[in-house]
Amino acid sequence: MVPAAPRRVSARVSRSARTDALKKPAFSVKAFLDSAGLGRRVARFRGKEAIFSQGDPADSVLYIQDGGVKLSVVNESGKEALVAILGPGEFFGEGCLAGQSRCIATATATVDTTVLVIEKEGMLRALHAEHEFSDRFIAHMLARNMRVEQDLIDQLFNSSEKRLARTLLLLARYGTEGQPQKVLPKVSQEMLAEMIGTTRSRVNFFMNKFRKMGFIRYNGEIYVNKSLLSVVLHE
């Protein structure tokens, strides 16, 4: 009878541990950044306002709390290329962690935007101290790299119609954690044309086609339906 007691205690402890694990809230990057003792400040920008410019000192990592940001680069002849459109919950400026001393792109707010500006040293301390935060940040970087590869493949092999459909779905955050935002951040047809490497007239043609087929709705704001996936998946 005596040896049975530890087994019952062990079972109770095990059940208790499982219950505690189930009750433990999911790790929130936003909550961690808001509460952690980092060298950080909140900055707000109006739509079309530059957050930083190509060639500026790279000394901070930025986290989008609200709004949207576009990253673009300009070559020596003045030609601009759109690199990415980012939304809430995404980082940018992380090149400083890899030794970049100057910003290699320009970051511009696409709408009224709030960002958390985290000093490089504070970000490095947080990544070393909080493993869950480090895991999430690494996952973000891997996802960004995959996105760059997919964008390249998209440009090389897909039609402008498919590229536009994929871009709208990405802006609506289909395929990412959490619920997609069916209403897109404010984005012009000119910006969409830059993103997919075509003309505004082609974007306008396909937007009208998508609307007639019920894939999107727009009247100032763009509403994206999941059915738009059929354009991307169609061979």
N, C-alpha and C positions, 0 to 999 in steps of 0.2 A: 504493500500500500504506500510506503514512503516514496519509492521512486516515481510513482505516478504524478505526484504534486508538481514537480518541475515541468513535466510535459504540459500540464494544464496551464501553468503560468506562462510557459513559452508560447502556447497557442493563443492565450489572451494577449500577450505582448505583440505577437505577429499580427493578430486581427487589429489591435490598436494602431500599429504602425501603418497597416494598409489604410485604415480609416483616416489617419492623419495625412497620409500621402494624397488621398482623394480630396481632403479638405484644403490642402495647400493650394493657394491661388497660383495661376499661371504667371510666369515671369513676364513683367511688362517693361519693355525698354524705356518707354516714355516715363513711367513712374520712377524707374531707377535713375534716369537722367535728371528728373525734377528734384529728387531727394538726395542724390549722391553729392559728396563734398568735392565737387569738381570746380576748377577755374572756368566759370561759364557765365554767359550773359544772354539775355533774350533780346533779339533785334527784330524790328518790324520794317517791312519794305512795301512800297506801293507797286502796283502792277507796272511792268516795264522798267523798274528801277534796278540798277546794277547792284548786286550783292558783293561781288568782287570781279576784278577784270584780269584778263590774260596778262601775265607778267607781274602781278601783285605778289608781295611776299606770301608764301604758303606757311601759315603758322597755326591754323585752327581747323578742326573738323566741325561741320555744321549738320544739324539735324532738323528736318522740316517738321514743325509742329502743326502748321496749318497753311494752306495755300499751295503754290506750285512754283517750280524752278526749272528754267531751261539752261542747259549747258551748251555753249557754242565756242568754236575756234575760228580764228581769222588767219589766213596765210599772208605772206609778204605782199601779195598783189591786192590785198583787201577783200578777197572772197571769203564769205562766211559760210561755215558748215554747222548745222545743228547736230549735236552729239547725243543729247538725251533730254527727255522731259521727265521730271521727278515730282512726286507727290508726298503727302503727309506720311511720316514714318520712315522716310528714306534719308540716308546720309549722303553728303558730298564734301569735297575738299579733303578726302582721306589720303590723298597723295602725299601730304606732309608727313604721314607716319612711315612712308617708305623712302624718305630722304629727299623728296622734292622741295626745293627752296623757293620756287616761284610757281604760281598758278599757271597751268598749261591751257586753261579754258576760262571763258567768261561765264559767270553765273548771273542770271537775270530773273527777277520775280515775274511770273506770267500773270499773276493776280495779286491782290493784297496778301502778303505772306509773312508768317512769323517763324523765325528759326532760332534754334538754340546754338550759340557759338561756343564751342568747347576748345579751350587751349590745348595745344598738342601734348604738353606734359601731363595735364590732367586726364586726357583721353588715354594715354599710355598707362598711367597708374590704374585707371578704372579697368582697362583690359586685363591687366595682371592680377588685380584684386578680386574681380567678380567673374567667375568662370561662366555663369549663364549669360552674362552680358557679352563676354568674349565670344562664346559660341554663336550668339545671335549676330554679332558683327561679322564674324567669319562667314556665316551663312549669307549675309547681305552681300559681302564681297564676291562670293562664289556665284550668287544669283546675278550680280552685275556683269561678271565676266561671261556667264552663259548668255546673257541678254546681248552683249556686244557680238558674240559669235553668231547668235541667231539673226541679229540685224544684218551682219555681213552676208550670211547665206540668203537672207530675204532679198537683199539688194541684188545679189548675183543671179538668183534663179527664179524669183517670183515676179509675177506681173504687178503693175502699179495698183491694180484693183485689189489683189491679195495683200499687198503691202499696206494699203490704206485700211483694209479690214483688220489686219493684225495690229496696226498702230492704234486704232480706235479701241480694240479690246484690251490692249496693254494700258492705255490711258484710263480705261474703266476698271483696271486692276483685276480682270478675270485671270484666274490661275494663280493668284497670290493668296496669302493668308487673309482670313477674314472675309467679310461680304464685299462683293464688287460694288463700286459706286456707279450706279446706272446713269447718273447725271455727270457728265464730264466737267473737269475744270475748264474755264474759258480758254478756248483754243481757236485760232482763226484758220481759215482755209489756206492762207499763205504759209502759216506755220506747219500745217499738215503737209503741204507741198514740199517744204524744206526737209521735213522728216523722212519722207519716202522718196525723195529725189525725182519729182515730176513737176508739172506746172499746176497753177491754181485752177485753170480751166478743166484739167483732167480730174482734179479732186472734186470740183463742183459737179462734174458729170457723174462720177461714181457716188457722191453723196446723195444726189437726186435719185439715182438708181436704187441705192440701199433704202432710201425713204419709201419709194414706191413699193418695194418688196417687203416692207414692214420690219426691216432689220434695225432701223434707227428712226428717231423722231427728232426734229430740231426746230426751234423757234426762239432764237437767241441762245438757248442752251441745247446741248446735244444729249439725247437719251439713247443709250446703247442696249439693244436686246441680245440675249444670249444666242439667238438664232443667227446672228452675224457670224458665228463660228463656222457655219456651213460654207461660207465663202472661202475661208482659210483652209478647210479640210477638203474642199472639192478639188479633184484632180483635173 
